Amino acid sequence: MRPMDTPIAAGLALGAAADLVLADPQRGHPVAGFGAVAAALERRVWRDSRVAGSIHTVGLVVAATCVGAFLDRATRGHPVARTLVTAATAWTVLGGTSLARAANRMHTALAAGDLAGGRTALPALAGRDPRHLGAHELARATVESVAENTSDAAVAPLFWGAVAGLPGLLGYRAVNTLDAMVGHHSPRYERFGWAAARLDDLANWLPARLTAALTVACARSTGGSAAGALRTWLRDGAAHPSPNSGRCEAAMAGALGVRLGGRNVYGTRVEDRPGLGTGAAPTAADIPTAVRLSRAVWVAAAVLTAASRLLPRRSPS
């Protein structure tokens, strides 16, 4: 058995605390830098081809993971440095508090009856076209984004940090960033972004289900329904076109007692998604509850993932 990895555990906890208090770094964000490199490389290698897209995605993910592996190796035997590097890395790849702040800006606008302000706030949360959305649709988009991104921006990075340390943190963020950049349906990215989308689905399979389970566990602490979250997750989670987002959104819908899903417009593309939950459509008043539940979920995930690194681990044979 290998001893527990206290520096990684402490680093994950400190990084989560930094995100909780400070949100994302405001200047020189490494993820933004990675995105700029990815975009520059895309301009050079883009072809309407799955092969070209796969080379682009795999190359960038391997590069990010290798940076993590270098940092991991460089800090072995230096527990203070290892803790601080892990904390800084976790802080830069987490986005739970920024997600909450974006959702709160939407709530402020909708509570004031400011539809124009709500439409302006939506791009920080979701990629759908906000121009003709009313208050209920803006609220629904916000609750759905909070549910989905609780996994993508907080639980999943912590999960992969617990599983693989520094390489896991950076590798996961690379995968998720590339999916956001090229892994969507459009004439340019239908083939080129295929690998990024599929790799993101794989990387988020377990974290999404952990997020749904923690949503059930934390629902009552924020005034929601644990039974509703569990029932809706199990009944409706698989109906969503995403193999992962539906689990998080269904659990959130059940916890809040609302109905998510419906028609989403992304430029010229329209998606009609099945309903998740059996309640009324969300309103602005549901957004703060969703934010509180999201925060409870990812704080619980931070505690669990940090604690998991304190368990003795079996050495490879």
Contacts in CASP RR format, 6 or more apart in sequence:
PFRMAT RR
TARGET T0000
AUTHOR 0000-0000-0000
METHOD contacts of the structure
MODEL  1
MRPMDTPIAAGLALGAAADLVLADPQRGHPVAGFGAVAAALERRVWRDSR
VAGSIHTVGLVVAATCVGAFLDRATRGHPVARTLVTAATAWTVLGGTSLA
RAANRMHTALAAGDLAGGRTALPALAGRDPRHLGAHELARATVESVAENT
SDAAVAPLFWGAVAGLPGLLGYRAVNTLDAMVGHHSPRYERFGWAAARLD
DLANWLPARLTAALTVACARSTGGSAAGALRTWLRDGAAHPSPNSGRCEA
AMAGALGVRLGGRNVYGTRVEDRPGLGTGAAPTAADIPTAVRLSRAVWVA
AAVLTAASRLLPRRSPS
1 312 0 8 1.000
1 313 0 8 1.000
1 314 0 8 1.000
1 315 0 8 1.000
2 312 0 8 1.000
2 313 0 8 1.000
2 314 0 8 1.000
2 315 0 8 1.000
3 312 0 8 1.000
4 309 0 8 1.000
4 310 0 8 1.000
4 311 0 8 1.000
4 312 0 8 1.000
4 313 0 8 1.000
5 309 0 8 1.000
5 310 0 8 1.000
5 313 0 8 1.000
6 79 0 8 1.000
6 83 0 8 1.000
6 309 0 8 1.000
6 310 0 8 1.000
7 75 0 8 1.000
7 79 0 8 1.000
7 80 0 8 1.000
7 82 0 8 1.000
7 83 0 8 1.000
7 86 0 8 1.000
8 82 0 8 1.000
8 83 0 8 1.000
8 86 0 8 1.000
8 161 0 8 1.000
8 162 0 8 1.000
8 165 0 8 1.000
8 166 0 8 1.000
8 309 0 8 1.000
9 306 0 8 1.000
9 307 0 8 1.000
9 308 0 8 1.000
9 309 0 8 1.000
9 310 0 8 1.000
10 83 0 8 1.000
10 86 0 8 1.000
10 87 0 8 1.000
10 306 0 8 1.000
11 83 0 8 1.000
11 84 0 8 1.000
11 86 0 8 1.000
11 87 0 8 1.000
11 90 0 8 1.000
11 306 0 8 1.000
12 86 0 8 1.000
12 87 0 8 1.000
12 90 0 8 1.000
12 158 0 8 1.000
12 161 0 8 1.000
12 162 0 8 1.000
12 302 0 8 1.000
12 305 0 8 1.000
12 306 0 8 1.000
12 309 0 8 1.000
13 302 0 8 1.000
13 303 0 8 1.000
13 306 0 8 1.000
14 83 0 8 1.000
14 86 0 8 1.000
14 87 0 8 1.000
14 90 0 8 1.000
14 91 0 8 1.000
15 86 0 8 1.000
15 87 0 8 1.000
15 88 0 8 1.000
15 90 0 8 1.000
15 91 0 8 1.000
15 94 0 8 1.000
16 90 0 8 1.000
16 94 0 8 1.000
16 158 0 8 1.000
16 298 0 8 1.000
16 299 0 8 1.000
16 302 0 8 1.000
16 306 0 8 1.000
17 302 0 8 1.000
18 87 0 8 1.000
18 90 0 8 1.000
18 91 0 8 1.000
19 90 0 8 1.000
19 91 0 8 1.000
19 94 0 8 1.000
19 95 0 8 1.000
19 96 0 8 1.000
19 97 0 8 1.000
19 154 0 8 1.000
20 97 0 8 1.000
20 295 0 8 1.000
20 299 0 8 1.000
21 97 0 8 1.000
22 91 0 8 1.000
22 97 0 8 1.000
23 95 0 8 1.000
23 96 0 8 1.000
23 97 0 8 1.000
23 98 0 8 1.000
23 101 0 8 1.000
24 92 0 8 1.000
24 94 0 8 1.000
24 95 0 8 1.000
24 97 0 8 1.000
24 98 0 8 1.000
25 91 0 8 1.000
25 92 0 8 1.000
29 92 0 8 1.000
30 92 0 8 1.000
31 92 0 8 1.000
31 93 0 8 1.000
31 173 0 8 1.000
31 177 0 8 1.000
34 60 0 8 1.000
34 64 0 8 1.000
34 173 0 8 1.000
34 174 0 8 1.000
34 177 0 8 1.000
35 177 0 8 1.000
35 181 0 8 1.000
37 60 0 8 1.000
38 56 0 8 1.000
38 60 0 8 1.000
38 177 0 8 1.000
38 178 0 8 1.000
38 181 0 8 1.000
39 181 0 8 1.000
41 56 0 8 1.000
41 60 0 8 1.000
42 56 0 8 1.000
42 181 0 8 1.000
42 182 0 8 1.000
42 192 0 8 1.000
45 52 0 8 1.000
45 53 0 8 1.000
45 55 0 8 1.000
45 56 0 8 1.000
46 52 0 8 1.000
46 53 0 8 1.000
46 56 0 8 1.000
46 188 0 8 1.000
46 192 0 8 1.000
47 53 0 8 1.000
47 192 0 8 1.000
48 188 0 8 1.000
48 191 0 8 1.000
48 192 0 8 1.000
49 191 0 8 1.000
49 192 0 8 1.000
50 191 0 8 1.000
50 192 0 8 1.000
50 193 0 8 1.000
50 194 0 8 1.000
50 195 0 8 1.000
52 192 0 8 1.000
53 182 0 8 1.000
53 191 0 8 1.000
53 192 0 8 1.000
53 193 0 8 1.000
53 194 0 8 1.000
53 195 0 8 1.000
53 196 0 8 1.000
54 194 0 8 1.000
54 195 0 8 1.000
56 178 0 8 1.000
56 182 0 8 1.000
56 192 0 8 1.000
56 195 0 8 1.000
57 175 0 8 1.000
57 178 0 8 1.000
57 182 0 8 1.000
57 193 0 8 1.000
57 195 0 8 1.000
57 196 0 8 1.000
57 199 0 8 1.000
58 195 0 8 1.000
60 174 0 8 1.000
60 178 0 8 1.000
61 171 0 8 1.000
61 174 0 8 1.000
61 175 0 8 1.000
61 178 0 8 1.000
61 199 0 8 1.000
63 174 0 8 1.000
64 170 0 8 1.000
64 171 0 8 1.000
64 173 0 8 1.000
64 174 0 8 1.000
65 167 0 8 1.000
65 168 0 8 1.000
65 170 0 8 1.000
65 171 0 8 1.000
65 174 0 8 1.000
66 167 0 8 1.000
67 170 0 8 1.000
68 89 0 8 1.000
68 166 0 8 1.000
68 167 0 8 1.000
68 168 0 8 1.000
68 169 0 8 1.000
68 170 0 8 1.000
68 171 0 8 1.000
69 166 0 8 1.000
69 167 0 8 1.000
71 85 0 8 1.000
71 89 0 8 1.000
71 166 0 8 1.000
72 165 0 8 1.000
72 166 0 8 1.000
72 167 0 8 1.000
75 81 0 8 1.000
75 82 0 8 1.000
75 85 0 8 1.000
75 86 0 8 1.000
75 166 0 8 1.000
76 82 0 8 1.000
85 166 0 8 1.000
86 165 0 8 1.000
86 166 0 8 1.000
86 169 0 8 1.000
89 166 0 8 1.000
89 169 0 8 1.000
89 170 0 8 1.000
90 157 0 8 1.000
90 158 0 8 1.000
90 161 0 8 1.000
90 169 0 8 1.000
92 173 0 8 1.000
93 157 0 8 1.000
93 169 0 8 1.000
93 170 0 8 1.000
93 172 0 8 1.000
93 173 0 8 1.000
94 153 0 8 1.000
94 154 0 8 1.000
94 157 0 8 1.000
94 158 0 8 1.000
95 149 0 8 1.000
95 153 0 8 1.000
95 154 0 8 1.000
96 149 0 8 1.000
96 150 0 8 1.000
96 153 0 8 1.000
96 154 0 8 1.000
96 294 0 8 1.000
96 295 0 8 1.000
96 298 0 8 1.000
98 153 0 8 1.000
99 125 0 8 1.000
99 145 0 8 1.000
99 146 0 8 1.000
99 149 0 8 1.000
99 150 0 8 1.000
99 153 0 8 1.000
99 154 0 8 1.000
99 294 0 8 1.000
100 146 0 8 1.000
100 291 0 8 1.000
100 294 0 8 1.000
100 295 0 8 1.000
102 121 0 8 1.000
102 124 0 8 1.000
102 125 0 8 1.000
102 145 0 8 1.000
103 125 0 8 1.000
103 142 0 8 1.000
103 145 0 8 1.000
103 146 0 8 1.000
103 287 0 8 1.000
103 290 0 8 1.000
103 291 0 8 1.000
103 294 0 8 1.000
104 287 0 8 1.000
104 288 0 8 1.000
104 291 0 8 1.000
105 118 0 8 1.000
105 121 0 8 1.000
105 124 0 8 1.000
106 118 0 8 1.000
106 121 0 8 1.000
106 122 0 8 1.000
106 125 0 8 1.000
106 138 0 8 1.000
106 139 0 8 1.000
106 142 0 8 1.000
106 284 0 8 1.000
106 287 0 8 1.000
107 142 0 8 1.000
107 284 0 8 1.000
107 287 0 8 1.000
107 288 0 8 1.000
107 291 0 8 1.000
109 115 0 8 1.000
109 117 0 8 1.000
109 118 0 8 1.000
109 120 0 8 1.000
109 121 0 8 1.000
110 118 0 8 1.000
110 135 0 8 1.000
110 138 0 8 1.000
110 139 0 8 1.000
110 283 0 8 1.000
110 284 0 8 1.000
110 287 0 8 1.000
111 284 0 8 1.000
111 285 0 8 1.000
113 135 0 8 1.000
115 134 0 8 1.000
115 135 0 8 1.000
115 138 0 8 1.000
118 130 0 8 1.000
118 138 0 8 1.000
119 130 0 8 1.000
119 131 0 8 1.000
119 133 0 8 1.000
119 138 0 8 1.000
120 130 0 8 1.000
122 128 0 8 1.000
122 130 0 8 1.000
122 133 0 8 1.000
122 138 0 8 1.000
122 141 0 8 1.000
122 142 0 8 1.000
123 130 0 8 1.000
125 141 0 8 1.000
125 142 0 8 1.000
125 145 0 8 1.000
125 146 0 8 1.000
125 149 0 8 1.000
126 141 0 8 1.000
126 142 0 8 1.000
126 144 0 8 1.000
126 145 0 8 1.000
127 266 0 8 1.000
128 141 0 8 1.000
128 264 0 8 1.000
128 265 0 8 1.000
128 266 0 8 1.000
129 265 0 8 1.000
129 266 0 8 1.000
129 267 0 8 1.000
130 138 0 8 1.000
130 141 0 8 1.000
132 265 0 8 1.000
133 141 0 8 1.000
135 283 0 8 1.000
135 284 0 8 1.000
136 281 0 8 1.000
136 282 0 8 1.000
136 283 0 8 1.000
139 281 0 8 1.000
139 282 0 8 1.000
139 283 0 8 1.000
139 284 0 8 1.000
139 286 0 8 1.000
139 287 0 8 1.000
140 260 0 8 1.000
140 261 0 8 1.000
140 262 0 8 1.000
140 281 0 8 1.000
140 282 0 8 1.000
141 264 0 8 1.000
142 282 0 8 1.000
142 287 0 8 1.000
142 290 0 8 1.000
143 252 0 8 1.000
143 253 0 8 1.000
143 256 0 8 1.000
143 258 0 8 1.000
143 260 0 8 1.000
143 282 0 8 1.000
143 286 0 8 1.000
143 287 0 8 1.000
143 290 0 8 1.000
144 249 0 8 1.000
144 252 0 8 1.000
144 260 0 8 1.000
144 261 0 8 1.000
146 252 0 8 1.000
146 287 0 8 1.000
146 290 0 8 1.000
146 291 0 8 1.000
146 294 0 8 1.000
147 215 0 8 1.000
147 245 0 8 1.000
147 248 0 8 1.000
147 249 0 8 1.000
147 251 0 8 1.000
147 252 0 8 1.000
147 253 0 8 1.000
147 260 0 8 1.000
147 290 0 8 1.000
147 294 0 8 1.000
148 245 0 8 1.000
148 246 0 8 1.000
148 248 0 8 1.000
148 249 0 8 1.000
150 211 0 8 1.000
150 215 0 8 1.000
150 248 0 8 1.000
150 294 0 8 1.000
150 297 0 8 1.000
150 298 0 8 1.000
151 204 0 8 1.000
151 207 0 8 1.000
151 208 0 8 1.000
151 210 0 8 1.000
151 211 0 8 1.000
151 244 0 8 1.000
151 245 0 8 1.000
151 248 0 8 1.000
152 176 0 8 1.000
152 204 0 8 1.000
154 294 0 8 1.000
154 297 0 8 1.000
154 298 0 8 1.000
154 301 0 8 1.000
155 207 0 8 1.000
155 210 0 8 1.000
155 211 0 8 1.000
155 214 0 8 1.000
155 297 0 8 1.000
155 298 0 8 1.000
155 301 0 8 1.000
156 172 0 8 1.000
156 176 0 8 1.000
156 203 0 8 1.000
156 204 0 8 1.000
156 207 0 8 1.000
156 208 0 8 1.000
156 211 0 8 1.000
157 169 0 8 1.000
157 172 0 8 1.000
157 173 0 8 1.000
158 298 0 8 1.000
158 301 0 8 1.000
158 302 0 8 1.000
158 305 0 8 1.000
159 172 0 8 1.000
159 206 0 8 1.000
159 207 0 8 1.000
159 210 0 8 1.000
159 301 0 8 1.000
159 305 0 8 1.000
160 168 0 8 1.000
160 169 0 8 1.000
160 171 0 8 1.000
160 172 0 8 1.000
160 203 0 8 1.000
160 207 0 8 1.000
161 168 0 8 1.000
161 169 0 8 1.000
161 172 0 8 1.000
161 305 0 8 1.000
162 304 0 8 1.000
162 305 0 8 1.000
162 306 0 8 1.000
162 308 0 8 1.000
162 309 0 8 1.000
165 309 0 8 1.000
172 203 0 8 1.000
175 196 0 8 1.000
175 199 0 8 1.000
175 200 0 8 1.000
175 203 0 8 1.000
176 200 0 8 1.000
176 203 0 8 1.000
176 204 0 8 1.000
178 196 0 8 1.000
178 199 0 8 1.000
178 200 0 8 1.000
179 196 0 8 1.000
179 197 0 8 1.000
179 199 0 8 1.000
179 200 0 8 1.000
181 196 0 8 1.000
182 189 0 8 1.000
182 192 0 8 1.000
182 193 0 8 1.000
182 196 0 8 1.000
183 189 0 8 1.000
183 193 0 8 1.000
183 194 0 8 1.000
183 196 0 8 1.000
183 197 0 8 1.000
183 200 0 8 1.000
184 193 0 8 1.000
184 197 0 8 1.000
184 266 0 8 1.000
185 266 0 8 1.000
185 269 0 8 1.000
186 269 0 8 1.000
201 242 0 8 1.000
201 243 0 8 1.000
201 244 0 8 1.000
204 244 0 8 1.000
205 243 0 8 1.000
205 244 0 8 1.000
207 244 0 8 1.000
208 243 0 8 1.000
208 244 0 8 1.000
208 245 0 8 1.000
208 246 0 8 1.000
208 247 0 8 1.000
208 248 0 8 1.000
209 244 0 8 1.000
209 247 0 8 1.000
210 301 0 8 1.000
211 247 0 8 1.000
211 248 0 8 1.000
211 251 0 8 1.000
211 297 0 8 1.000
211 301 0 8 1.000
212 229 0 8 1.000
212 233 0 8 1.000
212 237 0 8 1.000
212 247 0 8 1.000
212 248 0 8 1.000
212 250 0 8 1.000
212 251 0 8 1.000
214 297 0 8 1.000
214 300 0 8 1.000
214 301 0 8 1.000
215 229 0 8 1.000
215 233 0 8 1.000
215 248 0 8 1.000
215 251 0 8 1.000
215 252 0 8 1.000
215 255 0 8 1.000
215 293 0 8 1.000
215 297 0 8 1.000
216 226 0 8 1.000
216 229 0 8 1.000
216 230 0 8 1.000
216 233 0 8 1.000
216 251 0 8 1.000
216 255 0 8 1.000
217 226 0 8 1.000
217 300 0 8 1.000
218 293 0 8 1.000
218 296 0 8 1.000
218 297 0 8 1.000
218 300 0 8 1.000
219 225 0 8 1.000
219 226 0 8 1.000
219 228 0 8 1.000
219 229 0 8 1.000
219 255 0 8 1.000
219 293 0 8 1.000
220 226 0 8 1.000
221 296 0 8 1.000
222 255 0 8 1.000
222 289 0 8 1.000
222 292 0 8 1.000
222 293 0 8 1.000
222 296 0 8 1.000
223 289 0 8 1.000
224 255 0 8 1.000
224 256 0 8 1.000
224 257 0 8 1.000
224 289 0 8 1.000
224 293 0 8 1.000
225 254 0 8 1.000
225 255 0 8 1.000
225 257 0 8 1.000
226 255 0 8 1.000
228 254 0 8 1.000
228 255 0 8 1.000
228 257 0 8 1.000
229 251 0 8 1.000
229 252 0 8 1.000
229 254 0 8 1.000
229 255 0 8 1.000
230 251 0 8 1.000
231 254 0 8 1.000
232 250 0 8 1.000
232 251 0 8 1.000
232 253 0 8 1.000
232 254 0 8 1.000
232 276 0 8 1.000
232 277 0 8 1.000
232 278 0 8 1.000
233 247 0 8 1.000
233 250 0 8 1.000
233 251 0 8 1.000
233 254 0 8 1.000
235 250 0 8 1.000
235 277 0 8 1.000
236 246 0 8 1.000
236 250 0 8 1.000
236 253 0 8 1.000
236 274 0 8 1.000
236 275 0 8 1.000
236 276 0 8 1.000
236 277 0 8 1.000
237 246 0 8 1.000
237 247 0 8 1.000
237 249 0 8 1.000
237 250 0 8 1.000
237 251 0 8 1.000
237 276 0 8 1.000
238 246 0 8 1.000
239 246 0 8 1.000
239 250 0 8 1.000
239 274 0 8 1.000
239 275 0 8 1.000
239 276 0 8 1.000
240 246 0 8 1.000
240 247 0 8 1.000
240 249 0 8 1.000
240 250 0 8 1.000
240 273 0 8 1.000
240 274 0 8 1.000
240 276 0 8 1.000
241 271 0 8 1.000
241 273 0 8 1.000
246 276 0 8 1.000
249 260 0 8 1.000
249 261 0 8 1.000
249 276 0 8 1.000
250 260 0 8 1.000
250 276 0 8 1.000
250 277 0 8 1.000
252 260 0 8 1.000
252 290 0 8 1.000
252 293 0 8 1.000
253 259 0 8 1.000
253 260 0 8 1.000
253 276 0 8 1.000
253 277 0 8 1.000
253 279 0 8 1.000
254 277 0 8 1.000
255 293 0 8 1.000
256 282 0 8 1.000
256 286 0 8 1.000
256 289 0 8 1.000
256 290 0 8 1.000
256 293 0 8 1.000
257 277 0 8 1.000
257 278 0 8 1.000
257 279 0 8 1.000
257 280 0 8 1.000
258 277 0 8 1.000
258 279 0 8 1.000
258 280 0 8 1.000
258 281 0 8 1.000
258 282 0 8 1.000
258 286 0 8 1.000
259 275 0 8 1.000
259 276 0 8 1.000
259 277 0 8 1.000
259 278 0 8 1.000
259 279 0 8 1.000
259 280 0 8 1.000
259 281 0 8 1.000
259 282 0 8 1.000
260 275 0 8 1.000
260 276 0 8 1.000
260 277 0 8 1.000
260 282 0 8 1.000
261 273 0 8 1.000
261 274 0 8 1.000
261 275 0 8 1.000
261 276 0 8 1.000
262 272 0 8 1.000
262 273 0 8 1.000
262 274 0 8 1.000
262 275 0 8 1.000
263 270 0 8 1.000
263 271 0 8 1.000
263 272 0 8 1.000
263 273 0 8 1.000
264 270 0 8 1.000
264 271 0 8 1.000
264 273 0 8 1.000
265 271 0 8 1.000
282 290 0 8 1.000
END
